[in-house]
Amino acid sequence: MQEAEALKPLSYTTSMEDLRRLLSHLNIPLKHFTEHSGKRGGATTAADLGMSSDELQKLGQWKSRNMAEKYTDSCIKKRLKMSAFLHGK
């Protein structure tokens, strides 16, 4: 592959075709995945590891912290901590 081709942006269609092909190869149901799944998973993992909203905003190239927070799912540790708090443990 030539260097110019390597820097060429990936189209939405090609991205989705590649994702569907990979998931199909791994026998993973396609209905739960979109082109945003990787970004959401990456942002959530980064938040779980302690990355701040400001750092997530830069990493995800979002214009606002709200978008970083929108893409970050509540991690299992935070949910368990909140559950324990609500149950008085």
HELIX and SHEET records of a PDB file:
HELIX    1   1 GLU A    3  ALA A    6  1                                   4    
HELIX    2   2 TYR A   12  HIS A   25  1                                  14    
HELIX    3   3 LEU A   30  HIS A   32  5                                   3    
HELIX    4   4 SER A   37  ASP A   48  1                                  12    
HELIX    5   5 SER A   53  GLY A   60  1                                   8    
HELIX    6   6 ARG A   65  TYR A   71  1                                   7    
HELIX    7   7 ILE A   76  LEU A   86  1                                  11    
END                                                                             
